[in-house]
Amino acid sequence: MTDQGVTGAVTPLGTNDMADPAGRLDRLPVGAWHRRLTAIVGVGAFFDLYEVFLGGVLAAALAESWALSGTEKSWLIASGFLGMFVGANVLSVLADRFGRRKMFLVNLGLYSLFSLACAFAQDATQLSVLRFLAGLGLGAELVLVDTYLAEFLPSKVRGRYIAWAYTVGFVAVPVAALLGARLVAKHELLGIDGWRWLLVAGALGAAFIQVLRTRLPESPRWLAARGRRAEADAVVRDIEKRVGVPPEAVPAPRPEAAAAPAPAGKVPLGRMFKAPYARRTVMWWIFQVLQTVGYYGFGSLAPVVLQAKGHTVTESLSYAALSYLGYPVGSALSVPLIDRIERRTLIILSALGIAAFGLVFGFADASWLIVGAGFLLTVCSNVFSNAFHVYQTEIFPTDLRSSAIGIAYSLSRLTSVVLPFVAIDVLDDLGPDAVFIGSGVLMLVLCLNVRILGPRTTGRSLESI
């Protein structure tokens, strides 16, 4: 992550700035502290994305050894998403009520515990139930990644630093498929089924990242929105010290700001349905339902689709893994684009790419074309994903940002629960081409939705949007 064009002289703060942690955070020079924060949060996203794409790997790996029916394969994929649906609704609202940092620790703790338990499952029912419980912990992970980073990062680098966090996170996708292909091919490692090691790795890795997150500060924007201005000022002062803002550039806080009482109200969810946010809420709910089909549909179903094309389990996972390399590549590609192209426009262009390459993947028979189309689809997918993850943080205010994003995001998880059952039925009855024709049509509808209802946001402060 480079800081060209964003470092330099520090603008002196005026007295009124002490009541404005948002303005102070936006004016900070960007340096090692911001990069470290982005890396820690991004590695946490690794385990959310690892778990999301692990469902398709497990369904393909266990189809023969456990003699799974179509319904059982669907539940292995859907159960984690069902847990994420519940977790996104509950933990994202709690993050607006009790703080981003606390929920960051709760969600990874739950995931780590139940992912480890999944490794000891003895049948498809046990595994599906435990994946649901692990999903509860991950439900708000990406919501909190977006919210937390957006509230710390200066507006001039907000887009590309969040994109860097997801670039780190999306390395998980080819890792899950490559590990799956190798471990499934070996069948056992140290006398333990290979697929069980996939779950152990996720659990232990998440536990390690949770330890690193104990050192993260609470969001000053959230503290200020809750009336805890003295605490917000203390956090911002500490960051200013870490990034090299000289003490003389920061005036002493006004007594009335430090003594402001903390309000005791609930999260104002009703604001989502009042101007100007009602239009954005409707747009984003529609968006989250539709993007699931084009984005998560490919990632979670690709190994199953390849098996339906006649490839072996090992071949399917290997082809999927090569296709999944496009996820971190696309995420990295988005970094120089995301603050230069209007977020709304970038979402639409990349969604059209997903639709086009999905059709090629669905109709392809040659292995080179399957892998090539899958790779280009996933490249477009992560330009799309990074653009919309930044976009959603910008269209809602601080006091309900996590809740509004989380509730909308939960709809994508609910759609992901239904998707395997519908897609596998369509796959069995009509073939892979029909699956991707339907996906392409829905992505076109998504583009119209964003263009008509979505506001422009690029380069503007969160408060001005």
DRENMI-306429 format. One record per residue (C-alpha): residue number from 1; x, y, z. Coordinates in Angstrom, 2 decimals, padded with zeros to 5 digits. Layout:
// DRENMI-306429
+-----+---------+---------+---------+
| seq |       u |       v |       w |
+-----+---------+---------+---------+
| NUM |       X |       Y |       Z |
...
+-----+---------+---------+---------+
// end
This chain:
// DRENMI-306429
+-----+---------+---------+---------+
| seq |       u |       v |       w |
+-----+---------+---------+---------+
|   1 |  000.00 |  000.00 |  000.00 |
|   2 |  001.66 |  003.19 | -001.11 |
|   3 |  000.94 |  006.62 |  000.27 |
|   4 |  001.95 |  008.73 | -002.72 |
|   5 |  000.01 |  011.96 | -002.72 |
|   6 | -001.49 |  011.52 |  000.73 |
|   7 |  001.37 |  012.29 |  003.09 |
|   8 |  002.88 |  015.67 |  003.76 |
|   9 |  002.38 |  018.68 |  005.95 |
|  10 | -000.20 |  018.51 |  008.69 |
|  11 | -002.93 |  021.13 |  008.58 |
|  12 | -003.10 |  022.88 |  011.99 |
|  13 | -006.27 |  022.18 |  013.88 |
|  14 | -008.59 |  024.90 |  015.05 |
|  15 | -010.40 |  024.95 |  018.38 |
|  16 | -013.65 |  023.78 |  016.81 |
|  17 | -011.90 |  020.68 |  015.44 |
|  18 | -011.73 |  019.15 |  018.90 |
|  19 | -015.46 |  018.40 |  018.69 |
|  20 | -014.95 |  016.87 |  015.25 |
|  21 | -012.98 |  013.58 |  015.38 |
|  22 | -014.15 |  012.83 |  011.84 |
|  23 | -012.47 |  015.94 |  010.46 |
|  24 | -009.27 |  015.22 |  012.37 |
|  25 | -009.16 |  011.62 |  011.12 |
|  26 | -009.73 |  012.74 |  007.52 |
|  27 | -006.80 |  015.23 |  007.73 |
|  28 | -004.25 |  012.78 |  009.13 |
|  29 | -001.19 |  011.90 |  007.04 |
|  30 | -001.44 |  008.25 |  005.99 |
|  31 |  001.35 |  005.99 |  007.17 |
|  32 |  002.42 |  002.78 |  008.90 |
|  33 | -000.35 |  002.91 |  011.53 |
|  34 | -003.07 |  002.92 |  008.85 |
|  35 | -001.36 |  000.12 |  006.93 |
|  36 | -001.05 | -002.03 |  010.06 |
|  37 | -004.71 | -001.47 |  010.93 |
|  38 | -005.76 | -002.39 |  007.39 |
|  39 | -003.64 | -005.56 |  007.44 |
|  40 | -005.01 | -006.82 |  010.78 |
|  41 | -008.59 | -006.21 |  009.72 |
|  42 | -007.95 | -007.67 |  006.25 |
|  43 | -006.50 | -010.92 |  007.62 |
|  44 | -009.67 | -011.29 |  009.69 |
|  45 | -011.67 | -011.03 |  006.45 |
|  46 | -009.54 | -013.93 |  005.16 |
|  47 | -011.35 | -016.34 |  007.47 |
|  48 | -014.83 | -015.10 |  006.58 |
|  49 | -014.11 | -015.62 |  002.90 |
|  50 | -012.35 | -018.93 |  003.58 |
|  51 | -015.50 | -020.20 |  005.30 |
|  52 | -017.84 | -018.86 |  002.60 |
|  53 | -016.08 | -020.71 | -000.20 |
|  54 | -015.33 | -023.79 |  001.89 |
|  55 | -018.96 | -024.95 |  001.59 |
|  56 | -018.62 | -025.83 | -002.08 |
|  57 | -015.28 | -027.55 | -001.42 |
|  58 | -016.79 | -029.71 |  001.35 |
|  59 | -019.86 | -030.59 | -000.73 |
|  60 | -017.66 | -031.79 | -003.58 |
|  61 | -015.16 | -033.57 | -001.29 |
|  62 | -017.76 | -035.47 |  000.75 |
|  63 | -020.23 | -036.26 | -002.04 |
|  64 | -018.84 | -039.76 | -002.61 |
|  65 | -017.38 | -040.74 |  000.78 |
|  66 | -020.57 | -039.79 |  002.63 |
|  67 | -022.88 | -040.66 | -000.30 |
|  68 | -024.53 | -037.25 | -000.09 |
|  69 | -027.88 | -036.64 | -001.73 |
|  70 | -028.52 | -033.41 | -003.66 |
|  71 | -030.39 | -032.02 | -000.64 |
|  72 | -027.52 | -032.85 |  001.73 |
|  73 | -025.00 | -031.15 | -000.58 |
|  74 | -027.26 | -028.10 | -000.68 |
|  75 | -027.47 | -027.97 |  003.10 |
|  76 | -023.69 | -028.23 |  003.50 |
|  77 | -023.37 | -025.10 |  001.38 |
|  78 | -026.45 | -023.33 |  002.74 |
|  79 | -026.02 | -023.97 |  006.48 |
|  80 | -023.10 | -021.59 |  006.89 |
|  81 | -024.98 | -018.87 |  005.01 |
|  82 | -028.05 | -019.40 |  007.21 |
|  83 | -025.90 | -018.82 |  010.29 |
|  84 | -024.43 | -015.72 |  008.67 |
|  85 | -027.93 | -014.40 |  007.97 |
|  86 | -028.83 | -014.60 |  011.67 |
|  87 | -025.42 | -013.33 |  012.79 |
|  88 | -025.48 | -010.38 |  010.39 |
|  89 | -028.84 | -009.20 |  011.72 |
|  90 | -027.88 | -009.57 |  015.38 |
|  91 | -024.17 | -008.71 |  015.60 |
|  92 | -024.25 | -005.77 |  013.19 |
|  93 | -026.99 | -004.07 |  015.24 |
|  94 | -025.06 | -004.84 |  018.43 |
|  95 | -022.00 | -003.20 |  016.85 |
|  96 | -023.94 |  000.07 |  016.60 |
|  97 | -025.14 | -000.36 |  020.19 |
|  98 | -022.02 | -001.63 |  021.98 |
|  99 | -019.13 | -000.79 |  019.65 |
| 100 | -017.24 | -002.12 |  016.66 |
| 101 | -014.27 | -003.48 |  018.62 |
| 102 | -016.32 | -005.67 |  020.98 |
| 103 | -018.21 | -007.31 |  018.15 |
| 104 | -014.98 | -007.88 |  016.24 |
| 105 | -013.82 | -010.05 |  019.15 |
| 106 | -017.15 | -011.81 |  019.65 |
| 107 | -017.63 | -012.82 |  016.02 |
| 108 | -014.19 | -014.36 |  015.45 |
| 109 | -014.37 | -016.12 |  018.83 |
| 110 | -017.65 | -017.82 |  017.91 |
| 111 | -016.36 | -018.79 |  014.48 |
| 112 | -013.10 | -020.23 |  015.80 |
| 113 | -014.88 | -022.37 |  018.41 |
| 114 | -017.50 | -023.88 |  016.10 |
| 115 | -015.21 | -024.27 |  013.09 |
| 116 | -012.99 | -026.43 |  015.27 |
| 117 | -016.08 | -028.41 |  016.35 |
| 118 | -016.95 | -028.95 |  012.66 |
| 119 | -013.74 | -030.91 |  012.23 |
| 120 | -015.15 | -033.60 |  014.54 |
| 121 | -018.52 | -033.98 |  012.74 |
| 122 | -019.50 | -037.58 |  011.98 |
| 123 | -022.21 | -037.07 |  009.38 |
| 124 | -023.76 | -034.45 |  007.10 |
| 125 | -026.37 | -033.40 |  009.66 |
| 126 | -023.82 | -032.71 |  012.39 |
| 127 | -021.58 | -030.84 |  009.98 |
| 128 | -024.44 | -028.69 |  008.68 |
| 129 | -025.58 | -027.76 |  012.22 |
| 130 | -022.05 | -026.85 |  013.31 |
| 131 | -021.46 | -024.83 |  010.13 |
| 132 | -024.64 | -022.90 |  010.98 |
| 133 | -023.22 | -022.09 |  014.43 |
| 134 | -019.85 | -021.08 |  012.96 |
| 135 | -021.73 | -018.86 |  010.52 |
| 136 | -023.35 | -017.00 |  013.42 |
| 137 | -019.93 | -015.66 |  014.35 |
| 138 | -019.01 | -014.64 |  010.81 |
| 139 | -022.34 | -013.00 |  009.99 |
| 140 | -021.14 | -009.47 |  010.74 |
| 141 | -017.43 | -009.92 |  009.95 |
| 142 | -017.38 | -008.24 |  006.53 |
| 143 | -019.90 | -005.65 |  007.72 |
| 144 | -017.52 | -004.74 |  010.54 |
| 145 | -014.50 | -004.78 |  008.23 |
| 146 | -016.20 | -002.20 |  006.01 |
| 147 | -017.60 | -000.09 |  008.85 |
| 148 | -014.48 | -000.10 |  011.01 |
| 149 | -012.01 |  000.77 |  008.25 |
| 150 | -014.27 |  003.42 |  006.72 |
| 151 | -014.53 |  005.17 |  010.08 |
| 152 | -010.74 |  005.32 |  010.56 |
| 153 | -009.36 |  005.91 |  007.07 |
| 154 | -009.02 |  009.41 |  005.59 |
| 155 | -011.43 |  009.97 |  002.70 |
| 156 | -008.58 |  010.38 |  000.21 |
| 157 | -007.47 |  006.75 |  000.68 |
| 158 | -010.64 |  005.12 |  001.99 |
| 159 | -011.42 |  003.26 | -001.22 |
| 160 | -008.03 |  001.79 | -001.99 |
| 161 | -007.11 |  000.86 |  001.58 |
| 162 | -010.37 | -001.06 |  002.01 |
| 163 | -009.57 | -002.68 | -001.35 |
| 164 | -006.15 | -003.68 |  000.02 |
| 165 | -007.83 | -005.25 |  003.07 |
| 166 | -009.99 | -007.36 |  000.79 |
| 167 | -007.02 | -008.26 | -001.38 |
| 168 | -005.48 | -009.83 |  001.72 |
| 169 | -008.80 | -011.47 |  002.58 |
| 170 | -009.44 | -012.94 | -000.84 |
| 171 | -006.22 | -014.92 | -000.86 |
| 172 | -008.40 | -017.28 |  001.21 |
| 173 | -010.46 | -018.36 | -001.78 |
| 174 | -007.78 | -020.08 | -003.90 |
| 175 | -006.18 | -021.29 | -000.66 |
| 176 | -009.42 | -023.07 |  000.33 |
| 177 | -009.74 | -024.71 | -003.08 |
| 178 | -006.03 | -025.63 | -003.42 |
| 179 | -005.88 | -027.06 |  000.09 |
| 180 | -009.11 | -028.87 | -000.62 |
| 181 | -007.75 | -030.42 | -003.81 |
| 182 | -004.50 | -031.53 | -002.14 |
| 183 | -006.00 | -032.79 |  001.11 |
| 184 | -008.92 | -034.54 | -000.54 |
| 185 | -006.52 | -036.26 | -002.98 |
| 186 | -004.44 | -037.50 | -000.02 |
| 187 | -007.58 | -038.63 |  001.82 |
| 188 | -005.77 | -038.63 |  005.18 |
| 189 | -003.03 | -036.69 |  006.90 |
| 190 | -001.62 | -038.06 |  010.18 |
| 191 | -004.49 | -040.53 |  010.23 |
| 192 | -007.15 | -037.78 |  010.02 |
| 193 | -009.41 | -037.15 |  007.03 |
| 194 | -007.96 | -034.42 |  004.82 |
| 195 | -011.12 | -032.29 |  004.75 |
| 196 | -011.11 | -032.07 |  008.56 |
| 197 | -007.74 | -030.28 |  008.43 |
| 198 | -009.38 | -027.53 |  006.35 |
| 199 | -011.66 | -026.74 |  009.29 |
| 200 | -008.90 | -026.97 |  011.90 |
| 201 | -006.78 | -024.53 |  009.89 |
| 202 | -009.62 | -021.98 |  009.74 |
| 203 | -010.33 | -022.27 |  013.47 |
| 204 | -006.73 | -021.89 |  014.67 |
| 205 | -005.97 | -019.06 |  012.24 |
| 206 | -009.03 | -017.09 |  013.35 |
| 207 | -008.06 | -017.55 |  017.01 |
| 208 | -004.63 | -016.04 |  016.29 |
| 209 | -006.13 | -013.01 |  014.54 |
| 210 | -008.54 | -012.50 |  017.44 |
| 211 | -005.52 | -012.05 |  019.72 |
| 212 | -004.16 | -009.32 |  017.41 |
| 213 | -007.54 | -007.58 |  017.40 |
| 214 | -007.51 | -007.10 |  021.17 |
| 215 | -005.07 | -004.22 |  020.51 |
| 216 | -007.40 | -002.37 |  018.14 |
| 217 | -008.97 |  000.90 |  019.36 |
| 218 | -012.68 |  001.66 |  019.31 |
| 219 | -013.95 |  003.81 |  016.45 |
| 220 | -013.79 |  007.52 |  017.42 |
| 221 | -016.68 |  008.25 |  015.06 |
| 222 | -018.83 |  005.70 |  016.89 |
| 223 | -017.75 |  007.06 |  020.31 |
| 224 | -018.61 |  010.61 |  019.25 |
| 225 | -021.99 |  009.51 |  017.85 |
| 226 | -022.77 |  007.94 |  021.25 |
| 227 | -021.85 |  011.18 |  023.05 |
| 228 | -018.56 |  009.79 |  024.44 |
| 229 | -016.47 |  012.68 |  023.11 |
| 230 | -013.71 |  012.55 |  025.73 |
| 231 | -012.99 |  008.92 |  024.78 |
| 232 | -013.17 |  009.78 |  021.07 |
| 233 | -010.67 |  012.60 |  021.61 |
| 234 | -008.32 |  010.28 |  023.51 |
| 235 | -008.34 |  007.72 |  020.67 |
| 236 | -007.76 |  010.37 |  018.00 |
| 237 | -004.95 |  011.98 |  020.03 |
| 238 | -003.26 |  008.58 |  020.33 |
| 239 | -003.51 |  008.03 |  016.55 |
| 240 | -002.22 |  011.55 |  015.89 |
| 241 |  000.78 |  010.80 |  018.08 |
| 242 |  001.41 |  007.49 |  016.27 |
| 243 |  001.29 |  009.03 |  012.78 |
| 244 |  003.52 |  011.96 |  013.74 |
| 245 |  001.20 |  014.93 |  014.26 |
| 246 |  003.17 |  017.31 |  016.52 |
| 247 |  001.51 |  018.01 |  019.92 |
| 248 |  001.50 |  021.77 |  019.30 |
| 249 | -000.78 |  021.22 |  016.28 |
| 250 | -003.48 |  019.79 |  018.55 |
| 251 | -005.18 |  022.25 |  020.93 |
| 252 | -006.42 |  021.14 |  024.33 |
| 253 | -009.99 |  019.78 |  024.31 |
| 254 | -012.75 |  022.10 |  025.42 |
| 255 | -014.14 |  021.14 |  028.88 |
| 256 | -017.73 |  020.97 |  027.62 |
| 257 | -016.73 |  018.53 |  024.87 |
| 258 | -014.97 |  016.22 |  027.30 |
| 259 | -017.87 |  016.31 |  029.74 |
| 260 | -020.63 |  015.58 |  027.21 |
| 261 | -022.93 |  012.86 |  028.62 |
| 262 | -023.40 |  009.63 |  026.69 |
| 263 | -026.94 |  009.13 |  025.33 |
| 264 | -028.72 |  005.95 |  026.35 |
| 265 | -031.04 |  005.47 |  023.36 |
| 266 | -031.33 |  002.48 |  021.07 |
| 267 | -029.94 |  002.32 |  017.55 |
| 268 | -032.18 |  004.59 |  015.38 |
| 269 | -033.17 |  001.93 |  012.83 |
| 270 | -036.20 |  003.97 |  011.75 |
| 271 | -033.88 |  006.49 |  010.03 |
| 272 | -033.22 |  003.93 |  007.31 |
| 273 | -036.77 |  004.49 |  006.08 |
| 274 | -036.72 |  008.30 |  006.17 |
| 275 | -035.30 |  010.74 |  003.62 |
| 276 | -032.62 |  010.69 |  002.33 |
| 277 | -031.88 |  007.13 |  003.43 |
| 278 | -035.13 |  005.35 |  002.42 |
| 279 | -034.19 |  005.37 | -001.27 |
| 280 | -030.70 |  004.10 | -000.46 |
| 281 | -032.09 |  001.37 |  001.81 |
| 282 | -034.42 |  000.06 | -000.90 |
| 283 | -031.64 |  000.19 | -003.49 |
| 284 | -029.23 | -001.67 | -001.23 |
| 285 | -031.71 | -004.39 | -000.22 |
| 286 | -032.42 | -005.12 | -003.88 |
| 287 | -028.70 | -005.02 | -004.63 |
| 288 | -027.76 | -007.52 | -001.91 |
| 289 | -030.32 | -010.08 | -003.08 |
| 290 | -029.21 | -009.83 | -006.72 |
| 291 | -025.43 | -009.69 | -006.20 |
| 292 | -025.51 | -012.97 | -004.30 |
| 293 | -026.53 | -014.91 | -007.39 |
| 294 | -023.76 | -013.55 | -009.60 |
| 295 | -021.01 | -013.31 | -007.01 |
| 296 | -021.41 | -016.01 | -004.37 |
| 297 | -023.29 | -018.26 | -006.78 |
| 298 | -020.18 | -018.87 | -008.83 |
| 299 | -017.74 | -019.17 | -005.94 |
| 300 | -019.79 | -021.57 | -003.85 |
| 301 | -021.17 | -023.69 | -006.72 |
| 302 | -018.21 | -023.86 | -009.15 |
| 303 | -016.88 | -027.25 | -007.88 |
| 304 | -020.39 | -028.75 | -008.07 |
| 305 | -020.96 | -027.29 | -011.56 |
| 306 | -017.66 | -028.77 | -012.76 |
| 307 | -018.63 | -032.17 | -011.39 |
| 308 | -021.89 | -031.89 | -013.33 |
| 309 | -019.80 | -031.31 | -016.46 |
| 310 | -018.23 | -034.76 | -015.92 |
| 311 | -014.97 | -033.87 | -014.15 |
| 312 | -013.66 | -035.83 | -011.17 |
| 313 | -013.63 | -034.38 | -007.66 |
| 314 | -009.89 | -033.65 | -007.82 |
| 315 | -010.17 | -032.12 | -011.30 |
| 316 | -013.16 | -029.99 | -010.24 |
| 317 | -011.38 | -028.62 | -007.19 |
| 318 | -008.18 | -028.00 | -009.18 |
| 319 | -010.01 | -026.13 | -011.96 |
| 320 | -011.96 | -024.16 | -009.37 |
| 321 | -008.74 | -023.29 | -007.54 |
| 322 | -007.15 | -021.96 | -010.74 |
| 323 | -010.30 | -019.93 | -011.45 |
| 324 | -010.29 | -018.61 | -007.88 |
| 325 | -006.83 | -017.09 | -008.38 |
| 326 | -008.73 | -014.28 | -010.04 |
| 327 | -010.20 | -013.22 | -006.69 |
| 328 | -006.99 | -011.75 | -005.18 |
| 329 | -005.88 | -010.56 | -008.65 |
| 330 | -009.16 | -008.71 | -009.19 |
| 331 | -009.01 | -007.29 | -005.69 |
| 332 | -005.49 | -005.94 | -006.32 |
| 333 | -006.59 | -004.60 | -009.71 |
| 334 | -009.35 | -002.60 | -008.02 |
| 335 | -006.84 | -000.66 | -005.87 |
| 336 | -005.74 |  001.87 | -008.53 |
| 337 | -009.27 |  002.08 | -009.95 |
| 338 | -011.48 |  002.45 | -006.92 |
| 339 | -010.72 |  006.09 | -006.03 |
| 340 | -010.40 |  007.19 | -009.67 |
| 341 | -013.66 |  005.81 | -011.10 |
| 342 | -016.97 |  006.72 | -009.49 |
| 343 | -017.96 |  003.80 | -007.23 |
| 344 | -021.39 |  003.41 | -008.83 |
| 345 | -019.90 |  003.25 | -012.35 |
| 346 | -017.26 |  000.71 | -011.32 |
| 347 | -019.94 | -001.53 | -009.79 |
| 348 | -021.95 | -001.51 | -013.02 |
| 349 | -019.00 | -002.17 | -015.36 |
| 350 | -017.67 | -005.07 | -013.28 |
| 351 | -021.17 | -006.57 | -012.90 |
| 352 | -021.48 | -006.66 | -016.69 |
| 353 | -018.14 | -008.50 | -016.80 |
| 354 | -019.43 | -011.08 | -014.30 |
| 355 | -022.49 | -011.71 | -016.47 |
| 356 | -020.48 | -012.06 | -019.70 |
| 357 | -017.76 | -014.38 | -018.39 |
| 358 | -020.33 | -016.41 | -016.44 |
| 359 | -022.07 | -017.24 | -019.71 |
| 360 | -018.77 | -018.36 | -021.25 |
| 361 | -018.02 | -020.53 | -018.19 |
| 362 | -021.47 | -022.10 | -018.31 |
| 363 | -021.24 | -023.09 | -021.98 |
| 364 | -017.52 | -024.03 | -022.06 |
| 365 | -016.40 | -027.64 | -022.44 |
| 366 | -012.63 | -027.31 | -022.97 |
| 367 | -010.68 | -027.21 | -019.71 |
| 368 | -008.59 | -024.20 | -020.80 |
| 369 | -011.74 | -022.20 | -021.59 |
| 370 | -013.40 | -023.23 | -018.31 |
| 371 | -010.38 | -022.07 | -016.31 |
| 372 | -009.85 | -018.92 | -018.40 |
| 373 | -013.50 | -017.82 | -018.20 |
| 374 | -013.61 | -018.65 | -014.48 |
| 375 | -010.44 | -016.64 | -013.85 |
| 376 | -011.74 | -013.57 | -015.71 |
| 377 | -015.12 | -013.89 | -013.97 |
| 378 | -013.45 | -013.86 | -010.56 |
| 379 | -011.24 | -010.90 | -011.56 |
| 380 | -014.40 | -008.93 | -012.40 |
| 381 | -016.06 | -010.27 | -009.24 |
| 382 | -013.52 | -008.69 | -006.93 |
| 383 | -013.38 | -005.35 | -008.68 |
| 384 | -017.17 | -005.48 | -008.18 |
| 385 | -016.93 | -006.68 | -004.58 |
| 386 | -014.39 | -004.11 | -003.42 |
| 387 | -016.32 | -001.29 | -005.08 |
| 388 | -019.59 | -002.23 | -003.41 |
| 389 | -018.02 | -002.88 |  000.01 |
| 390 | -016.63 |  000.67 |  000.00 |
| 391 | -019.85 |  002.08 | -001.46 |
| 392 | -022.10 |  000.65 |  001.25 |
| 393 | -020.06 |  002.28 |  004.03 |
| 394 | -020.57 |  005.68 |  002.41 |
| 395 | -024.34 |  005.79 |  002.00 |
| 396 | -025.43 |  005.47 |  005.67 |
| 397 | -024.58 |  007.66 |  008.73 |
| 398 | -022.35 |  006.59 |  011.61 |
| 399 | -025.06 |  005.96 |  014.20 |
| 400 | -026.72 |  003.28 |  012.07 |
| 401 | -023.97 |  002.41 |  009.56 |
| 402 | -023.27 | -001.09 |  010.87 |
| 403 | -026.97 | -001.87 |  011.38 |
| 404 | -028.08 | -000.64 |  007.94 |
| 405 | -025.26 | -002.46 |  006.17 |
| 406 | -025.69 | -005.60 |  008.26 |
| 407 | -029.44 | -005.91 |  007.75 |
| 408 | -029.06 | -005.47 |  003.99 |
| 409 | -026.08 | -007.83 |  003.97 |
| 410 | -028.10 | -010.46 |  005.80 |
| 411 | -030.44 | -010.57 |  002.80 |
| 412 | -027.50 | -011.73 |  000.69 |
| 413 | -026.89 | -014.52 |  003.19 |
| 414 | -030.56 | -015.49 |  003.17 |
| 415 | -030.44 | -015.59 | -000.62 |
| 416 | -027.33 | -017.75 | -000.32 |
| 417 | -029.33 | -020.22 |  001.78 |
| 418 | -031.95 | -020.63 | -000.95 |
| 419 | -029.51 | -020.44 | -003.87 |
| 420 | -027.92 | -023.92 | -003.62 |
| 421 | -031.31 | -025.64 | -003.60 |
| 422 | -032.57 | -023.70 | -006.62 |
| 423 | -029.27 | -023.78 | -008.52 |
| 424 | -028.62 | -027.49 | -007.99 |
| 425 | -032.18 | -028.31 | -009.14 |
| 426 | -031.68 | -026.13 | -012.24 |
| 427 | -028.25 | -027.67 | -012.73 |
| 428 | -029.66 | -031.21 | -012.59 |
| 429 | -032.67 | -030.46 | -014.81 |
| 430 | -031.39 | -027.87 | -017.33 |
| 431 | -027.59 | -027.94 | -017.09 |
| 432 | -024.83 | -025.38 | -016.28 |
| 433 | -025.73 | -023.06 | -019.16 |
| 434 | -029.19 | -022.37 | -017.70 |
| 435 | -027.68 | -021.51 | -014.30 |
| 436 | -025.45 | -018.83 | -015.80 |
| 437 | -028.09 | -017.44 | -018.18 |
| 438 | -030.32 | -016.77 | -015.17 |
| 439 | -027.39 | -015.26 | -013.26 |
| 440 | -026.57 | -012.94 | -016.18 |
| 441 | -030.12 | -011.61 | -016.40 |
| 442 | -030.18 | -010.83 | -012.66 |
| 443 | -026.87 | -008.95 | -012.90 |
| 444 | -028.35 | -006.73 | -015.62 |
| 445 | -031.25 | -005.89 | -013.29 |
| 446 | -028.69 | -005.09 | -010.56 |
| 447 | -026.97 | -002.60 | -012.86 |
| 448 | -030.24 | -000.77 | -013.54 |
| 449 | -031.04 | -000.68 | -009.81 |
| 450 | -027.70 |  000.94 | -008.88 |
| 451 | -027.76 |  003.40 | -011.78 |
| 452 | -031.29 |  004.63 | -011.07 |
| 453 | -031.35 |  004.67 | -007.24 |
| 454 | -027.71 |  004.89 | -006.13 |
| 455 | -026.04 |  008.21 | -005.13 |
| 456 | -022.54 |  009.34 | -006.16 |
| 457 | -019.96 |  009.05 | -003.36 |
| 458 | -016.35 |  008.94 | -004.59 |
| 459 | -013.96 |  011.42 | -002.96 |
| 460 | -016.52 |  012.83 | -000.50 |
| 461 | -016.31 |  012.68 |  003.30 |
| 462 | -018.68 |  010.25 |  005.03 |
| 463 | -020.46 |  013.13 |  006.76 |
| 464 | -021.09 |  015.10 |  003.54 |
| 465 | -022.63 |  012.07 |  001.80 |
+-----+---------+---------+---------+
// end
